[in-house]
Each structure stands twice: as C-alpha cells, then as structure tokens.
Amino acid sequence: MSISLYNSLSRRTETFTPLNPERVTVYLCGPTVYSYVHIGNARGPVVFDVLVRLLRRHYPNVVYARNITDVDDKINAAALEQGVPISTITDRFAAAYREDMATLGIPPPDIEPHATAHIGEITAMIEMLIAGGHAYAAEGHVLFDVASYAAYGALSGRDTEEMIAGARVEVAPYKKNPADFVLWKPSQPELPGWDSPWGRGRPGWHIECSAMSAAHLGETIDIHAGGVDLQFPHHENEIAQSTCAHGGKTFARWWMHNGMLTFDGRKMSKSLGNVLHVHQLLQQHPPEALRLLLLRGHYRQPLDWSDAAIAQSISTLDGWYRVLRDLADVSLPDGALPVPSGIEAALCDDLNTPQALAELSMLADAARQSGTPEAKAALLGGGALLGLLQQDPEAWFQRGSDGVDGARVEALLEERRAARAAKDFARADAIRAELTAMGVVIEDGAQGTRWSVAKA
C-alpha cells in the first residue's frame, strides 16, 4: 500500500514518492545540547522513529540523519559559567540525550552530524551565498539577504512584516533589512570560534542544518522533520539558504512537523515551572509508557501531558502484556513477525498512530480470545512497528522490583500453593498479606500464580 504524508509546505496530504526509491533521505532537527531535554523534545524523535520504521518496510535503503547542535549561545553561557570548554558541556548532554532516546526505544540514527565537525561545509555554503548575491558581510557578521529570495515565507504562510514581529528579530545597524538573519557572527576571545574569510567567529543556528543535510544526504532530501515551533524561523531560513546556495534546487520535498506538548493544557515553559525533563521522567515512569503516551495523539496535533495520561498508558500496557504473559507457552510460527494490515494502513495514512494503537488493542483482544500462535505473532508484529511490546512480559510486571527479594517471593508463593492444596486458607491469606506488605501483588489464574510489584 502507498504511504500518504501531510506536507507542511503544500498544506495538503500527498502520496509519498521519494526522489530515489533506492535511497530515501530523512533529516530530523536534533537537540541543542546544553542541558537535559524536556519531554516535548522527545515527541519528534518518537514519532519520526515510527515513520522511519514504516519507510524501511517499503524501501530498501532509508538514510536517517538527526543532528546535534553543539555550538550555541546557551552552550557558551553554560561553559563560561562553569569555566570549562564547550565540549565538556556538549559531550555530557549529547551522551545523556542518546541514552534517554535509547531508553525510549529509539534506535540511533544512521547519521548524527555535529555542527562543530562541519565548520568547513558551513563556511563553504556561506561563500556560495555571498557569491550568488544572497548574503553579505557586515561588521564581522555575514547575513542572509531575505529580499533576495522571493519565496521567503512560503512554509509558514506569513508575510515578512508578520514574521519579523512574531520572531522579535534583532534590530542591528549592520542589517540591510530587519528580517535578514545571521549566517556567521564574530566571537570574542573568551568564546569558541573558528577562522573564516570574515574573521574569527562561529556559525549562526540556521546554517548548520542546511550544511549538514547537504553534506550527508544531498542537496535535495525527501523529508525534513521537526517540531512545529521550528517552522519559523528555523525551517523557513533553512529553505531560503539551501535553495539559494544550490541554484534554486528544492531543499526538502516533504516538510513534516509534530505538534507541541502541553502540560495540563498549558504550554511547557521555565517561567511556569512545568518543564518535565525526559531524564527525570524515565526514573519515575516505565519508558515504554512514555513512548505510548507520545504516540497516543496524532503527530500534527497538540498533545497534553498529565498524570492521568501516563497512568492510562501504564494501564493499557498492563493489559497488553497480560495477554502476552498468558500466552508465554504459545510458540510463535516460523519466520518474521507479520505486520497486520490494519496497523500498516493506519500508519500509511499520514502516520495515524491513534488508529494504529486502536488496531493493536483489537489484536490484543483477539489474541486473548483465541490464544493461537498466529494471533500472538500479529500482536507482537504490530507492536514492533510502533516500538512497543518488545520486552519480556515478566520483566514488565516486575519492573521496580530491585528492592524486592525475588527468591523470597517465589518461596512464599510455593508455601501458599501448598497451604491452599491442604485447605489451610488462613495460612494462605496470611502469606498474601505478607506479600502485600512487601509491595508485591499476586494474581491467581489458569497459568498459576504470578506476581508483580505494586505501583504507587
């Protein structure tokens, strides 16, 4: 079946046809690594991980890049405050980001370009823009001349005056136009910098992604993805500079933007004190439940975080893993796990994860009722495409059991089985009470008695 994706540039859903079916290219804007990322920053990586999984079912070679911005004013400020090189800050938080994404079930991208490793490509692109009359040097800066690109604003759909007001752009005497944006800026001695034709300095934010995507994926890429908050000015500026540097070639054929994450209906912000870092949330909640929550809403719509939402995700996974635990002795059929057509059809329809999750629930119900190898395989195969249900069911139910003596639990369960067989129900009840006091929940069923750790 064909894949249809909403294109933010054309503002319509279109059948996806890659430029080269033998090499499909995807670029996702990655983090600026000056601190831990918040849960909203994880929505794009989770959603577009599912997209890449889907594309790899349809095409033999998908090249997926997700960059690291490792030079930035916030990074510089943190390094100066701590009296360390910027690499001390960026290495630490890039590693933390990779670890957090892996814990959310996101495999590493094929390519992870770092801005500081592409200064040569960045300066070369700036030189091309100057040579083409699309950029100019002024007082140690190099700026993109927005007036030189007639299609500026096509992605965001706003006129230049509106965009200037919305972006609160810096008004500077060296700019020809207030909307002109920085490609290169000078660095004071205490700040990181690189030699360039315009003096010692560092790149502006927007030019990094254009240079890195061209270096690794080519001048025209199939899909460029990121949060809707990046649509302007970051992605608008990427289009302008890439198109102009490459002789008018299309930069990205599809633009995909995920909606923002809110907290109990309000935007996450430091001023409101409601920023939730992924690093902390992974210590408080099952990672798979966080992933499920981020897939519950359609990727283009806002998604609200709440304690009730994470509790619902945990409850849903409890139900699905209970089915798989009950089918633990059912052997899977030979061969690769199938991907049920209902789940694939949902994802091919502009990555409709809510519908795909509804299909997964129906597969769980079917597996519960039939108990067949084929039904179990369908549930696991559908989950795999979404990055769900990939752990052992017992591991799911016994998560958080590090402080529980598993051998003691098993011994008490064996004693309880013996007590029930001898009709010593008082002793059996006493053992249940002891297990409850240990924080252990037991379940009696056709497969015997199973235990899990009570969750707060």
C-alpha positions in Angstrom: 0.0 0.0 0.0 1.2 3.5 -0.7 2.2 6.0 2.0 0.4 9.3 2.3 2.0 12.2 4.3 0.9 15.7 5.1 3.3 18.2 3.6 3.5 21.4 5.6 4.8 23.3 2.6 2.0 22.4 0.3 -0.5 22.2 3.1 -2.1 19.0 1.9 -1.7 15.3 2.2 0.2 13.8 -0.7 1.2 10.3 -1.8 4.9 9.9 -0.8 7.2 9.3 -3.8 10.9 9.6 -3.0 13.3 11.2 -5.3 15.3 8.0 -5.5 13.4 4.8 -4.2 16.8 3.2 -3.7 17.9 5.9 -1.2 15.2 7.6 0.8 16.6 10.5 2.9 15.1 11.8 6.1 16.5 14.6 8.3 15.2 15.5 11.8 16.3 18.5 13.7 18.1 17.3 16.8 18.8 18.9 20.2 21.0 21.8 21.3 23.0 20.0 23.9 23.4 22.5 26.8 21.1 20.6 29.3 18.7 17.7 29.5 15.9 17.7 27.0 12.3 18.0 28.1 9.5 15.5 27.3 8.3 17.8 24.4 11.6 17.4 22.7 11.1 13.6 22.7 7.9 13.7 20.8 9.5 14.2 17.4 12.2 11.5 17.8 9.5 9.0 18.9 7.0 9.9 16.1 9.6 10.0 13.4 11.2 6.8 14.6 7.8 5.2 13.7 7.9 6.9 10.3 11.4 5.6 9.6 10.3 2.1 10.7 7.4 2.3 8.2 9.6 3.6 5.4 12.1 0.8 5.9 9.2 -1.7 5.2 8.6 -0.1 1.9 12.1 0.9 0.7 15.4 -1.0 0.7 17.6 1.9 1.9 16.4 4.7 4.2 19.2 7.1 5.4 18.1 8.9 8.5 20.0 11.8 10.0 19.4 13.6 13.3 21.9 16.3 14.1 23.5 17.6 17.3 23.9 21.3 17.7 27.0 21.7 19.8 27.8 25.3 19.4 25.2 27.9 20.6 24.9 30.9 22.9 23.3 28.8 25.6 26.1 26.3 25.5 28.7 29.1 25.6 27.0 30.7 28.6 27.0 27.4 30.5 30.7 26.8 29.6 31.7 30.3 30.8 29.7 29.9 34.0 31.4 26.6 34.8 34.8 27.6 33.4 35.1 24.7 31.1 35.4 24.2 27.3 32.1 23.9 25.4 32.9 20.3 24.7 32.6 19.5 28.4 29.0 20.6 28.3 28.1 19.2 24.9 29.7 15.8 25.3 27.9 15.3 28.6 24.4 16.3 27.4 24.8 14.7 24.0 25.6 11.4 25.7 22.6 11.9 28.1 20.3 12.6 25.1 21.4 9.4 23.3 20.9 7.4 26.4 17.4 8.9 27.0 16.3 8.3 23.4 17.6 4.7 23.5 15.6 4.1 26.7 12.5 5.3 24.9 13.1 2.6 22.3 14.5 4.9 19.7 17.4 3.3 17.7 20.3 5.7 16.9 20.0 7.5 13.5 22.2 6.3 10.6 24.0 9.7 10.8 24.4 12.0 13.7 26.3 15.1 12.4 27.7 17.6 14.9 27.8 21.3 13.9 31.4 21.8 15.1 32.5 19.0 12.8 31.1 20.8 9.8 32.6 24.3 10.0 34.3 23.8 6.6 30.9 22.9 5.0 29.2 25.8 6.7 31.8 28.4 5.6 31.7 26.9 2.0 27.9 27.3 1.9 28.1 30.9 3.2 30.7 31.7 0.4 28.3 30.3 -2.2 25.5 32.5 -0.9 27.7 35.6 -1.0 28.9 34.8 -4.5 25.3 34.4 -5.6 24.2 37.7 -4.2 22.1 36.2 -1.4 24.3 37.1 1.6 26.6 39.9 2.6 29.3 40.6 5.1 29.0 43.4 7.6 31.0 44.2 10.7 32.3 40.7 11.1 28.9 39.2 10.5 27.5 37.5 7.4 23.8 37.8 6.9 21.3 36.3 4.5 19.6 38.9 2.4 15.9 37.9 2.7 14.9 40.3 -0.1 17.0 38.2 -2.5 14.6 35.2 -2.1 11.1 35.9 -3.4 9.6 32.7 -1.9 10.6 33.6 1.7 7.6 32.9 4.0 6.1 30.1 1.9 6.5 27.4 4.6 5.0 29.4 7.5 2.4 31.2 5.3 3.1 34.6 6.8 4.3 37.8 5.2 7.6 39.3 6.0 6.3 42.0 8.4 4.3 39.5 10.3 7.2 37.1 10.6 9.5 39.9 11.8 7.0 40.9 14.5 6.5 37.2 15.5 10.1 36.4 15.7 11.2 39.5 17.6 14.2 39.7 15.4 17.3 41.5 16.4 17.4 45.0 15.0 21.1 45.8 14.2 22.6 48.7 12.3 24.6 46.3 10.1 21.5 44.7 8.6 20.1 45.8 5.3 16.6 44.5 6.3 15.4 43.7 9.9 14.4 40.2 8.6 17.9 39.4 7.5 19.3 36.5 9.6 22.8 35.7 10.7 24.9 33.1 8.9 28.2 33.9 10.7 29.0 36.0 13.7 32.2 37.2 15.3 33.4 35.6 18.5 35.0 37.4 21.4 38.3 35.9 22.7 36.5 34.1 25.6 34.0 32.4 23.2 34.6 29.5 20.9 35.4 30.5 17.3 36.9 29.3 14.0 38.9 31.2 11.4 36.9 32.2 8.4 37.2 34.7 5.5 35.2 37.1 7.7 37.4 36.8 10.8 37.3 34.5 13.8 33.7 33.6 14.6 31.1 30.9 14.8 28.0 29.9 12.7 24.5 31.1 13.1 22.0 28.4 14.1 20.1 28.0 10.9 23.0 27.5 8.5 24.2 24.4 10.4 21.3 22.1 9.4 21.5 23.2 5.7 25.2 22.4 5.5 25.0 19.1 7.4 22.0 17.8 5.5 23.6 18.6 2.2 26.9 17.0 3.3 25.3 13.7 4.2 22.0 13.4 2.4 22.4 15.6 -0.7 21.3 19.0 -1.9 17.7 17.8 -2.2 16.3 15.5 0.5 13.0 13.6 0.7 11.7 14.5 4.2 12.7 17.2 6.7 11.0 16.8 10.1 10.9 18.7 13.3 8.6 20.4 15.9 6.1 22.9 14.7 7.9 25.5 16.8 10.8 25.3 14.3 8.7 26.1 11.3 9.6 29.7 11.7 12.2 31.0 11.7 14.5 27.9 11.6 12.9 25.9 8.8 11.9 28.9 6.8 15.5 30.1 6.9 16.8 26.6 6.0 14.7 26.6 2.9 15.9 30.1 1.8 19.6 29.5 2.3 19.7 25.9 0.9 17.6 26.8 -2.2 19.8 29.8 -2.9 23.1 28.1 -2.3 22.2 25.2 -4.6 21.0 27.1 -7.7 17.3 27.0 -6.9 17.1 23.3 -6.3 14.3 22.1 -4.0 15.8 21.6 -0.5 13.2 19.2 1.1 10.4 17.6 -0.9 8.3 17.0 2.3 8.2 19.0 5.4 6.7 17.3 8.5 6.0 19.0 11.8 4.9 17.4 15.1 2.6 19.4 17.4 3.6 20.8 20.7 3.3 19.0 24.1 1.3 20.8 26.7 1.1 20.2 30.5 -2.4 20.1 31.8 -3.5 22.3 28.9 -0.7 24.8 29.3 2.5 25.3 27.3 5.6 23.9 28.9 7.9 26.8 29.9 10.5 27.5 32.6 8.6 30.6 33.7 5.6 28.4 34.5 7.8 25.8 36.3 6.2 22.9 34.4 9.2 21.7 32.2 9.5 18.0 32.6 12.9 16.6 31.7 13.0 13.2 30.0 15.9 12.2 32.1 13.8 12.5 35.3 10.6 11.1 33.9 12.5 7.9 32.9 13.3 7.4 36.5 9.7 7.9 37.6 7.7 6.0 34.9 8.2 3.0 32.6 9.9 4.2 29.4 7.5 2.3 27.3 4.6 4.1 28.9 6.2 7.4 28.0 6.6 6.2 24.4 3.0 5.1 24.2 1.8 8.4 25.6 3.7 10.3 22.9 2.1 8.2 20.2 -1.5 8.5 21.5 -2.3 11.7 19.7 -1.9 12.4 16.0 1.5 13.8 15.5 0.3 17.0 13.9 -2.0 17.9 16.8 -1.0 19.2 20.2 -0.7 16.6 22.9 -1.4 17.1 26.6 0.7 15.6 29.3 -0.9 14.8 32.6 -0.6 12.3 35.5 -3.9 10.7 34.3 -2.5 10.3 30.8 0.6 8.4 31.9 -1.4 6.3 34.3 -3.7 5.4 31.4 -0.7 4.4 29.3 0.6 2.1 32.0 -2.8 0.5 32.4 -3.0 -0.1 28.7 0.4 -1.7 28.6 -0.6 -3.8 31.6 -3.4 -5.2 29.6 -1.4 -6.0 26.5 1.5 -7.5 28.5 -1.0 -9.6 30.5 -2.2 -11.2 27.2 1.4 -11.9 26.2 2.2 -13.3 29.7 -0.8 -15.7 29.4 0.5 -16.8 26.0 4.0 -17.3 27.2 3.9 -21.0 26.4 2.5 -20.5 22.9 5.3 -20.8 20.4 5.4 -18.3 17.6 5.2 -19.5 13.9 8.4 -19.8 12.0 9.6 -16.7 10.1 9.5 -13.0 10.6 6.7 -11.4 12.7 3.9 -10.2 10.4 2.7 -6.6 10.4 -1.1 -6.7 10.5 -2.6 -4.8 7.6 -4.8 -2.6 9.8 -1.8 -1.2 11.6 0.2 -0.7 8.4 -2.8 1.0 6.8 -3.2 3.4 9.7 0.5 4.4 9.6 0.4 4.8 5.8 -2.4 7.3 6.3 -0.2 10.2 7.5 1.2 8.3 10.4 -2.2 7.8 12.2 -0.8 6.4 15.4 -4.1 6.7 17.3 -5.8 4.4 14.8 -2.7 2.1 14.8 -3.0 1.8 18.6 -6.7 1.1 18.4 -5.8 -1.7 15.9 -3.3 -3.0 18.4 -5.9 -3.1 21.2 -8.1 -5.2 18.9 -5.2 -7.6 18.2 -4.7 -8.0 21.9 -8.4 -8.8 22.4 -8.2 -11.3 19.5 -5.1 -12.9 21.0 -6.7 -13.1 24.4 -9.8 -14.9 23.0 -8.1 -17.3 20.5 -4.7 -18.0 22.1 -3.3 -19.0 18.8 0.3 -18.7 17.7 -0.8 -16.5 14.7 -2.7 -14.1 17.0 0.3 -13.8 19.3 2.6 -13.1 16.4 0.2 -10.5 15.0 0.1 -8.7 18.3 3.9 -8.7 18.6 4.4 -7.7 14.9 2.0 -4.8 15.2 3.7 -3.7 18.4 7.2 -3.9 16.8 6.3 -1.4 14.1 5.3 1.1 16.8 8.3 0.2 19.0 6.0 -1.3 21.7 5.7 -4.7 23.4 9.4 -5.6 22.8 10.2 -6.7 26.4 9.5 -9.9 28.3 6.1 -9.7 29.9 7.5 -10.8 33.3 10.1 -8.0 33.1 7.3 -5.6 32.5 5.3 -6.7 35.5 8.3 -7.0 37.8 9.8 -3.6 36.9 10.8 -1.7 40.0 11.5 -5.0 41.8 15.1 -4.2 42.6 14.3 -3.8 46.2 12.2 -7.0 46.4 13.7 -10.3 47.2 12.5 -12.4 44.3 13.7 -15.7 45.8 11.7 -14.9 49.0 8.7 -14.1 46.9 8.9 -17.4 45.0 9.3 -19.3 48.3 6.3 -17.7 49.8 4.2 -18.4 46.7 5.3 -22.1 46.8 4.3 -22.2 50.5 1.0 -20.5 49.7 0.3 -23.1 46.9 0.9 -25.9 49.5 -1.3 -24.2 52.1 -4.2 -23.9 49.6 -3.8 -27.5 48.5 -4.0 -28.5 52.2 -7.1 -26.2 52.5 -5.2 -24.1 55.1 -6.8 -20.9 53.9 -5.8 -18.9 56.9 -2.1 -19.6 56.2 -2.7 -18.8 52.5 -4.3 -15.5 53.4 -1.5 -14.7 55.8 1.1 -15.2 53.1 -0.9 -12.9 50.7 -0.9 -10.3 53.4 2.9 -10.7 53.9 3.5 -10.3 50.1 1.3 -7.2 50.0 3.4 -5.7 52.8 6.5 -6.4 50.7 4.9 -4.4 47.9 4.0 -7.5 45.8 0.7 -8.0 44.0 -0.3 -11.6 43.2 -2.6 -12.9 40.5 -4.2 -16.4 40.5 -5.1 -17.7 37.1 -5.3 -20.7 34.8 -1.5 -20.5 34.3 -0.9 -20.5 38.1 0.0 -17.6 40.4 2.0 -14.7 39.1 3.4 -11.7 40.9 4.3 -8.1 40.1 5.4 -5.1 42.0 2.7 -2.8 43.3 2.8 0.6 41.6 2.1 3.8 43.5 
